[in-house]
Amino acid sequence: MATDKPKTRPDTQGDLGVQERPKVERPRKYVVVLHNDDYTTMEFVVHVLMKFFHLDETESTQVMLHVHHRGFGIVGTFTRDVAETKAATVMAYAKEHQHPLRCTAEPEGFGDTP
């Protein structure tokens, strides 16, 4: 006799059973942040944005001006490893070219207003 009730457990045959997949969470994202200073030239910041973040000249200029006026600006969102690597690479490049440009990797949500 057939019933309309759905089965709550799958049928098992012999020793076989159904194993559920573990739930996987997405990794937390990090943002790369450029911080304003009074010594790094605007041209160098635009150059860094084009070289390391692959922005065109117009986008790089807009981000640079945002950083200049607000004190910091988010340049991209990445996984933690990529964000930290990009920040370290930018800092090393700036130091090599004798600029005190500061670049950090922060957890996503940096700079949000409550």
N, C-alpha and C positions, 0 to 999 in steps of 0.2 A: 504494500500500500504506500503510495507516494504522499509525502507531506510538503507543505509550502514553507516549512521552516528552513532557513539557511543553515548549513553546517558550520559549527563554530570551530571545529578542528578538522584539518585535512586528514583524509584516510591514510593510514600507513600500511605498507605492505611488507610483511616480514620484519626484518631489522632496519629497514630504511625509514627515515623520517625527514621532515622538512626543516632545514636550518635557516633561520632568518638572517639577513645581512645586518651587520652592525651599522648603526647610524653614524655617518661621517659628517663632521662639521667643516664648513669652509674655513680656511685660515684667516686670521684677522689681517686686515689690510693696514698698511702704513703709508703715510704721506711724506714726501720729500719737501722740506721747507727751506727757502732761502731767507736769510735775515739781512736787513739793511745795515750798512755801516757808512761812515763818512769818508772812507778812503778808497774803496774799490770803485773803479770808474764804471759808468753806465755801459760803455762800449764792451768792457770785459764781461759784465753780467750777461749782456745780449749774446756775446760770443759763447759763453758757457752754456746758456740755454739752447743755443743752436747745436753745439757740439755734443752735449751729453743727453739732452732731452728731445733732440730732433724736432724742435719747433722752427717754424720759418721766421724770417726777420720781423714780420709784423707781430706775430704772436709773442715772440721773445721780447720785443719792445713793450708790448702791453703788460706782460708779466713783470718786467723790470720796473716799469713805472708804478705798478701796483705795490711791489716790494718797497720802492722808494717812498711812496706816500703813506703806506700803512705800517711799515716797519718789518713786515715779513710777508711772504707769499708762498702758497702751495704750488709746486711745479708738477707734481704727478702723484698718482696713487699706485702702489705696488705691493707685492708680498714683502714680508719683513726683510728677508735676505737681499732682495733686489734693492729695496729702499736704502738699507744700510750701506750696501756696496756703492750705490750711486752717490750717496752723501759723502762717503769716504773718498771716492774718486774725485769729486768736485773739490773737496777740501785740499787734497794733495796737489791737484792741478793749480788751484789758486795760490797755494804756498809756493809752489815751484815758480810761479810768475810774480811772486812777491806782492800778493793781494791778501788782505785779511778777511776775505769773504767767508761767511759762516753758513754752512749747510747742514741740516740735521734730518734725521728720520724720526717721525713721531707717529704714535698710534692714530688711526683714522678718527676724526672728530676734533683734531687739534684746531684751536682757534674758534670753535663754535661758541656762540653766545648763549647763555642759559635762558 
